[in-house]
Amino acid sequence: MTIGQQILLPSDEQIRALHERYAPTRQAFDLVYTHCQIICAVAEHLLDEHPSPVNAALVRVGSLLHDIGFPELVSRFCSHHTAVGLTREDVLRHQLQLPVGDYAGRPGQVHQ
């Protein structure tokens, strides 16, 4: 959601609550939430070491939510977080539980 040009992103507490709400079990929550925290730490480290004109707060939220895809603003992190991405053919061939489509980042793509 945006107000004017300001992007409203969920807080860390709201992100944790989303993970807790959508995790099917406590074990799943622990695994997925910890994984997302690790990804976030790596992303923040990379931004610190290699300054870039990206929205660091959006990278943080995207990292923490990439496996559950909330809110809509960060849903591209979820669908494109497979490193090299997935093609439409990959989704079909492996019968992945995803909407059929191409899930690959574009060269030079920057989320702000």
N, C-alpha and C positions, 0 to 999 in steps of 0.2 A: 504494500500500500504506500502511496506517496501523498504528501500534502504539499502543494506547490512543487518545489524542487527537492524537498526533504524526503528521504526514504525512511519509513518507520520499520525498524527491524526488531525482532523479538529479543528480549533480554536473555541472559544465560539461564535464569530461573524459568522463564517461559519455555526455552528450548528443552531443558531437562524435563519439564512437565509434559511436553509433547512426546518425548521419548518414552516416558513412563506410561502415558495414555495408550500409545500405539504398540508397545512391546507385548507380544503374546504371553511371555513369561518373565519372571524376574531374571532368570539366567540370560534370556535374550536381551533384556534391557542392559544388563551388566556388560555383555559382550559388545553390543552395538554402540552403546553410549561411550564406553571406553575407547573403542575403535575410532569414533568420531572425534573424541578429545585428542587422540594421538594425531589424527589427520590435521586437526586445527593447529596443534603445536608445530607440526612440520610446516604447514602453510605460513604461519606467522614467522617462523624462523627464516623461511625462504624470502619473505617480504622484508625482513630486517636485513638480511645479507645482500639482497638484490632489489633495492628500491625500484618501485614500479608505479605507474600512474593509475593503479587500481584502487577501488574502494576497499580499504583494509577491513572495515566493519562488515561489509558484505561478504568478503572472503571468509571472515571468522564465522558468520552465521551460516554461510553455504557449507563450510567444512563441518560444522556441528550438526547440520541437518541433511547432509547429502544422502544419507541412507533412508530418510523418510520423506523428504521433499516438501517440507512446509517452510514458509508460506509460498504462494505461487511464484513470488519473485525469485526464490532460490531453487525452484524446481528444475532448472537447467543443470544445476550442480548435481542433482540426483540422477538425471538421465544421461549425463555426460561424464560421470566420475570414473569410468572404467579405463582411464589412462589413454589408450589409443582409441577407445570408443567401440561401439558395436554397429555393424551395418544392418540394414533391413534383412539381408540374407542370413546374417548370424542369428537374428531373432527368430526367423522362420526355421532355419536348420536345426537349431538347438531347442526349439519349442519353448523359448523363454517366456516367462510370465510378464511380458511388457507389451504395450501397444506396438504394433508392427511399425517400424520406422527406423531412420538412421540416427544413431546416438553418438556422433563424433563431433568433437570441437572443430571449429574452423581456425585455420592459421591466423595468428594475429588477433584472435578474439579476446576482447577485454570486457569484463563485466564491471560496470560502475554504477 
